[in-house]
Amino acid sequence: MPENTKLRGGALLAQALKEKGVEHAFTLAGGFCNPALEGFMECQMPVINCPHEQIAGHLADGHARIARKPTICLVGPEGFANAVPAMLEAGGERSPVIFITGSSTLKRQGAGGFKEIDDVAIAAPLVKYSVQITDGERISEFVNRAWTAATTGYPGPVHISLPVDIMFSSFEADAGLDERPFNRTTRPVPRAWPDPEALNHVLGLVKQAERPVIIGGHGVWWAKAEDLLEAAGKALRVPVFNVPYHSKLLGEECEAYMGLADFHQYHPSKTAIHEADLVLMIGGRLDNQMNFGNPPFFPAGQTLVCVNGSHEELEYNQAADEVILSDPGAFLDALAGVGRTWDAWFDLQRQRRAQWVDEWYEHIAQETAKPGKMHPLQLSLDVQEQMGDDDWLIFDGGNTHFWSEIAVNMAGWRGQKLGGIMHPGNYSLLGVGVSFGISAKALNPDRNVVVISGDGAFLSGGLSIEAAFQEGLPITIVIDNNGGLDCISQQQERLFANGKHFATDFRDIPFHSMCEGMGGHGELVETRDQLAPALRRAMDSGKVAIVNVKCRGVISPIVAATSDKRDKASIE
């Protein structure tokens, strides 16, 4: 008898993704997805089985952000609902995760099939592209369409729904490959090159400026242009700021990098941006964090220029005075050659940063001298002192996140280097930290990875720690344990008429003991002098570790601003 060359739809899906160069898939294995899992097994695709679908999505997101290439989150119909928060987080940071749903049968669609939900419609507002495959002959075609949407223009997550009857049905191994494109391997991502006239106009504005600043956004990262950003900042001696809520484009030790373009987490950015006569926002969006391009964030008297690599980004930036469609790398390369420097302006910003750092170190010294539990800012500073130049730092939480942002800028000015930083994105979604830490460790196995997580953030996503045990990825988690949702408590105490907080407290949770019970290393830290040796033991243990640190709740500048009616924060 002739050999059967047919493959199930799930195997065709796996084959098409493998051909694209996908290196990792994340899932919570379910019956609807079994043919795809078999296909991944046959084509030797590494698959990480996770304790929850949201964790699978966050792990895929973390891998995509660090590697800057698509990864797969594969879930069943009910698992799709659990993965929705991960779609939100990935979308906010433009992360090209391909979410795949094994969905209810196509044959009886609309008749109340087993686990039937309209996953395509639910996903559509959260992703760039959401589609249901209705013909198994077109599986490879739709994988190609989804990949293209995820990686080109404005990168971001996409969603493919593959009904279970197509998933299990058999098709020819070369189904759909007799039509163009015949080559369905990964192509170079198309880049927008600037119109020469538009480029010359913007460069002319730069040459005429007396006090220019650069604000780098997500587009610089996804264009892999951070080295060009650093080179332009150094060559021109123009201060560079980073949009809030994204992995750093430049190391904190970079001479041109000043800090976040956030008036509360990095106070000198307010003075610099308000005094600037020209702002170049490259690869970013004039969203709520930038007050939509309006005063008082950007004063009316300055020129605001937005440089973006896709028309989608420019649509968000209609408030800018000038826009230019250009790949960030191409623009930065041209910018570096304008033939002028702004030394006095540049040095002024460095002096302001130095003064800001000194003032904060003086403040934290006074705070640390007080009796009682550790200050969360001191916690983050002390953690960084134990880390090497190539180690990765992840932070997650409300105040924990904000204090860590300040600490990284302070320590960076005084010489601290880090291999990478990750944290929640534009939507401030709690619970991503441990997942991102696992992703960082998987892609940097020879480096220490430390997660500083608030206790509330860990309770939101700490179950992902099981994936670290399962995959043999020893990360160290430092929990800023203040006994509740402190960020919310402090807002309530300022907002509520009685000055109290409500429904935000936790019991005294022994996070360190939990880790020990799972087979890891755990330590409780109650005083500052205990932290450094405990952290070293945790990192040297070779195990997944939790250092449970009792800290006091201290309101961060940005939370203070959001809860003060007299002072609007950039996140409002």
Backbone hydrogen bonds, N-H to C=O, Kabsch-Sander energy under -0.5 kcal/mol:
donor,donor_aa,acceptor,acceptor_aa,energy
5,T,3,E,-0.6
7,L,171,F,-3.4
9,G,166,I,-0.7
9,G,169,S,-1.9
10,G,167,M,-2.3
12,L,8,R,-2.1
13,L,9,G,-2.2
14,A,10,G,-2.2
15,Q,11,A,-2.7
16,A,12,L,-2.5
17,L,13,L,-2.1
18,K,14,A,-2.4
19,E,15,Q,-2.1
20,K,16,A,-1.1
21,G,17,L,-0.6
21,G,18,K,-1.2
22,V,17,L,-1.9
25,A,46,P,-1.8
26,F,72,I,-2.4
27,T,48,I,-2.5
28,L,74,L,-0.8
33,C,30,G,-1.4
34,N,31,G,-1.0
36,A,33,C,-0.6
37,L,33,C,-2.3
38,E,34,N,-2.7
39,G,35,P,-2.1
40,F,36,A,-2.6
41,M,37,L,-2.3
42,E,38,E,-2.5
43,C,39,G,-2.1
44,Q,41,M,-1.0
45,M,40,F,-2.9
48,I,25,A,-2.7
49,N,47,V,-0.6
50,C,27,T,-3.5
50,C,48,I,-0.5
56,A,52,H,-1.9
57,G,53,E,-2.2
58,H,54,Q,-2.3
59,L,55,I,-2.8
60,A,56,A,-2.2
61,D,57,G,-2.2
62,G,58,H,-2.9
63,H,59,L,-2.4
64,A,60,A,-2.3
65,R,61,D,-2.5
66,I,62,G,-2.0
67,A,63,H,-2.8
68,R,64,A,-1.7
69,K,64,A,-0.6
71,T,96,P,-0.7
72,I,24,H,-1.5
73,C,98,I,-2.2
74,L,26,F,-2.8
74,L,72,I,-0.5
75,V,73,C,-0.5
75,V,100,I,-2.6
80,F,76,G,-1.9
81,A,77,P,-1.0
82,N,78,E,-1.1
83,A,79,G,-1.6
84,V,80,F,-0.7
84,V,81,A,-0.7
86,A,83,A,-0.6
87,M,83,A,-1.6
88,L,84,V,-2.1
89,E,85,P,-2.3
90,A,86,A,-2.6
91,G,87,M,-2.7
92,G,88,L,-2.0
93,E,89,E,-1.1
94,R,91,G,-1.0
95,S,90,A,-2.6
97,V,95,S,-2.3
98,I,71,T,-3.1
99,F,97,V,-0.8
99,F,158,V,-2.8
100,I,73,C,-3.1
101,T,160,I,-2.8
102,G,75,V,-2.4
102,G,100,I,-0.5
103,S,101,T,-1.0
103,S,162,L,-1.3
109,Q,106,L,-1.5
111,A,108,R,-2.2
116,E,113,G,-1.9
119,D,117,I,-1.9
122,I,118,D,-2.0
123,A,119,D,-2.4
124,A,120,V,-1.6
126,L,123,A,-2.1
127,V,123,A,-1.2
128,K,157,P,-3.0
129,Y,157,P,-0.5
131,V,159,H,-1.9
133,I,161,S,-2.7
134,T,132,Q,-0.6
138,R,135,D,-2.3
139,I,136,G,-1.3
142,F,138,R,-2.4
143,V,139,I,-2.0
144,N,140,S,-2.1
145,R,141,E,-2.2
146,A,142,F,-2.6
147,W,143,V,-2.6
148,T,144,N,-2.2
149,A,145,R,-2.4
150,A,146,A,-2.4
151,T,147,W,-1.7
152,T,148,T,-2.0
156,G,150,A,-1.7
158,V,97,V,-2.3
159,H,129,Y,-3.0
160,I,99,F,-2.7
161,S,131,V,-2.8
162,L,101,T,-3.2
162,L,160,I,-0.6
164,V,103,S,-2.3
167,M,163,P,-2.6
168,F,164,V,-2.0
169,S,165,D,-1.2
171,F,7,L,-2.8
173,A,5,T,-0.6
175,A,172,E,-1.9
177,L,174,D,-2.2
179,E,176,G,-0.7
184,R,182,F,-0.8
186,T,19,E,-0.5
193,W,191,R,-0.5
199,L,195,D,-2.9
200,N,196,P,-2.6
201,H,197,E,-1.9
202,V,198,A,-2.1
203,L,199,L,-2.7
204,G,200,N,-1.9
205,L,201,H,-1.6
206,V,202,V,-2.0
207,K,203,L,-2.3
208,Q,204,G,-1.6
209,A,205,L,-0.9
209,A,206,V,-0.9
213,V,278,L,-1.9
214,I,239,P,-2.3
215,I,280,L,-2.8
216,G,214,I,-0.5
216,G,241,F,-3.1
217,G,282,I,-2.6
219,G,283,G,-3.4
220,V,217,G,-1.3
221,W,217,G,-0.8
222,W,218,H,-2.3
223,A,219,G,-1.6
224,K,221,W,-1.6
225,A,220,V,-2.7
229,L,225,A,-2.0
230,E,226,E,-2.3
231,A,227,D,-2.3
232,A,228,L,-2.4
233,G,229,L,-2.4
234,K,230,E,-2.3
235,A,231,A,-2.8
236,L,232,A,-2.4
237,R,233,G,-1.2
238,V,233,G,-1.5
240,V,256,A,-2.6
241,F,214,I,-3.0
242,N,259,G,-1.8
243,V,216,G,-2.2
254,C,251,G,-2.0
257,Y,254,C,-0.6
258,M,240,V,-2.8
259,G,240,V,-0.7
261,A,242,N,-3.1
262,D,260,L,-2.0
266,Y,262,D,-2.0
269,S,266,Y,-1.8
270,K,267,H,-1.6
271,T,267,H,-0.7
272,A,268,P,-2.2
273,I,269,S,-2.6
274,H,270,K,-2.4
275,E,271,T,-2.0
276,A,272,A,-1.4
277,D,211,R,-1.1
278,L,211,R,-1.0
279,V,303,T,-2.6
280,L,213,V,-2.7
280,L,278,L,-0.5
281,M,279,V,-0.7
281,M,305,V,-3.1
282,I,215,I,-2.3
282,I,280,L,-0.7
283,G,281,M,-0.6
283,G,307,V,-3.4
287,D,285,R,-1.9
290,M,287,D,-1.0
291,N,288,N,-1.5
291,N,570,S,-0.5
292,F,287,D,-3.0
293,G,290,M,-2.0
294,N,291,N,-2.1
297,F,294,N,-0.9
298,F,294,N,-1.8
302,Q,299,P,-1.2
303,T,277,D,-2.2
304,L,302,Q,-0.6
305,V,279,V,-3.0
305,V,303,T,-0.6
306,C,322,E,-2.6
307,V,281,M,-2.7
308,N,306,C,-0.5
308,N,324,I,-2.0
314,L,310,S,-1.7
315,E,311,H,-1.8
316,Y,312,E,-0.8
316,Y,313,E,-1.0
317,N,313,E,-0.7
317,N,314,L,-0.8
318,Q,315,E,-0.7
320,A,317,N,-1.7
321,D,304,L,-1.6
322,E,304,L,-1.9
324,I,306,C,-2.0
326,S,308,N,-2.9
326,S,324,I,-0.8
327,D,192,A,-3.5
331,F,327,D,-2.2
332,L,328,P,-2.7
333,D,329,G,-2.3
334,A,330,A,-1.7
335,L,331,F,-2.8
336,A,332,L,-2.2
337,G,334,A,-1.3
338,V,335,L,-1.7
342,W,236,L,-1.9
346,F,342,W,-2.6
347,D,343,D,-3.1
348,L,344,A,-1.9
349,Q,345,W,-1.5
350,R,346,F,-1.8
351,Q,347,D,-2.4
352,R,348,L,-2.2
353,R,349,Q,-2.2
354,A,350,R,-2.6
355,Q,351,Q,-2.4
356,W,352,R,-2.5
357,V,353,R,-2.7
358,D,354,A,-2.5
359,E,355,Q,-2.5
360,W,356,W,-2.1
361,Y,357,V,-2.6
362,E,358,D,-2.3
363,H,359,E,-2.2
364,I,360,W,-3.0
365,A,361,Y,-1.9
366,Q,362,E,-1.7
367,E,363,H,-2.3
368,T,364,I,-2.7
369,A,365,A,-1.3
370,K,367,E,-1.1
374,M,550,K,-1.1
379,L,375,H,-2.1
380,S,376,P,-1.9
381,L,377,L,-2.2
382,D,378,Q,-2.7
383,V,379,L,-2.3
384,Q,380,S,-2.0
385,E,381,L,-1.5
386,Q,382,D,-0.7
386,Q,383,V,-1.2
387,M,384,Q,-1.7
391,D,388,G,-1.2
392,W,448,N,-2.5
393,L,420,G,-2.5
394,I,450,V,-2.9
395,F,422,M,-1.9
396,D,452,I,-2.2
402,F,398,G,-2.0
403,W,399,N,-3.1
404,S,400,T,-1.8
405,E,401,H,-2.0
406,I,402,F,-1.8
407,A,403,W,-2.4
408,V,404,S,-2.5
409,N,405,E,-1.7
410,M,406,I,-2.3
411,A,407,A,-3.0
412,G,408,V,-2.4
413,W,409,N,-1.7
414,R,410,M,-1.0
415,G,412,G,-1.6
416,Q,411,A,-2.6
419,G,391,D,-2.8
420,G,391,D,-1.0
422,M,393,L,-1.6
428,S,425,G,-2.1
430,L,428,S,-0.6
432,V,429,L,-0.7
436,F,432,V,-2.6
437,G,433,G,-2.4
438,I,434,V,-2.2
439,S,435,S,-2.2
440,A,436,F,-2.6
441,K,437,G,-2.2
442,A,438,I,-2.6
443,L,439,S,-1.8
444,N,440,A,-1.0
447,R,444,N,-2.0
450,V,392,W,-2.6
451,V,476,T,-3.0
452,I,394,I,-3.3
452,I,450,V,-0.5
453,S,451,V,-0.7
453,S,478,V,-2.5
454,G,396,D,-2.2
455,D,480,D,-1.4
458,F,454,G,-2.4
459,L,455,D,-2.1
460,S,456,G,-1.3
461,G,457,A,-1.6
462,G,458,F,-3.2
464,S,461,G,-1.6
465,I,462,G,-2.4
466,E,463,L,-1.8
467,A,464,S,-1.2
468,A,464,S,-0.9
469,F,465,I,-1.8
470,Q,466,E,-3.0
471,E,467,A,-2.3
472,G,468,A,-0.6
472,G,469,F,-1.0
473,L,468,A,-2.8
475,I,473,L,-1.2
476,T,449,V,-2.5
477,I,475,I,-0.5
477,I,545,A,-2.9
478,V,451,V,-3.7
478,V,476,T,-0.5
479,I,477,I,-0.6
479,I,547,V,-2.4
480,D,453,S,-2.6
480,D,478,V,-0.6
481,N,479,I,-1.4
481,N,549,V,-2.5
482,N,480,D,-1.0
485,L,504,T,-3.0
486,D,484,G,-1.9
488,I,485,L,-0.6
489,S,485,L,-2.6
490,Q,486,D,-2.5
491,Q,487,C,-1.1
492,Q,488,I,-2.6
493,E,489,S,-2.5
494,R,490,Q,-1.1
495,L,491,Q,-1.7
496,F,492,Q,-3.6
499,G,496,F,-1.4
506,F,483,G,-2.7
509,I,507,R,-1.3
511,F,509,I,-1.8
514,M,510,P,-1.9
515,C,511,F,-1.9
516,E,512,H,-2.0
517,G,513,S,-2.5
518,M,514,M,-1.2
519,G,516,E,-1.3
520,G,515,C,-2.8
521,H,544,V,-2.5
523,E,546,I,-2.1
525,V,548,N,-3.0
530,Q,527,T,-1.3
531,L,527,T,-0.5
531,L,528,R,-1.6
532,A,528,R,-0.7
534,A,530,Q,-1.6
535,L,531,L,-2.9
536,R,532,A,-2.3
537,R,533,P,-2.3
538,A,534,A,-2.2
539,M,535,L,-2.5
540,D,536,R,-2.3
541,S,537,R,-0.8
541,S,538,A,-0.7
542,G,539,M,-0.5
545,A,475,I,-2.4
546,I,521,H,-2.3
547,V,477,I,-3.0
548,N,523,E,-3.0
548,N,546,I,-0.7
549,V,479,I,-2.1
549,V,547,V,-0.8
550,K,525,V,-2.7
550,K,548,N,-0.6
551,C,481,N,-1.9
551,C,549,V,-0.8
552,R,374,M,-2.9
554,V,552,R,-0.5
560,A,556,S,-2.6
561,A,557,P,-1.9
562,T,558,I,-2.2
563,S,559,V,-1.5
564,D,561,A,-1.2
565,K,563,S,-0.6
567,D,564,D,-1.9
572,E,569,A,-1.6
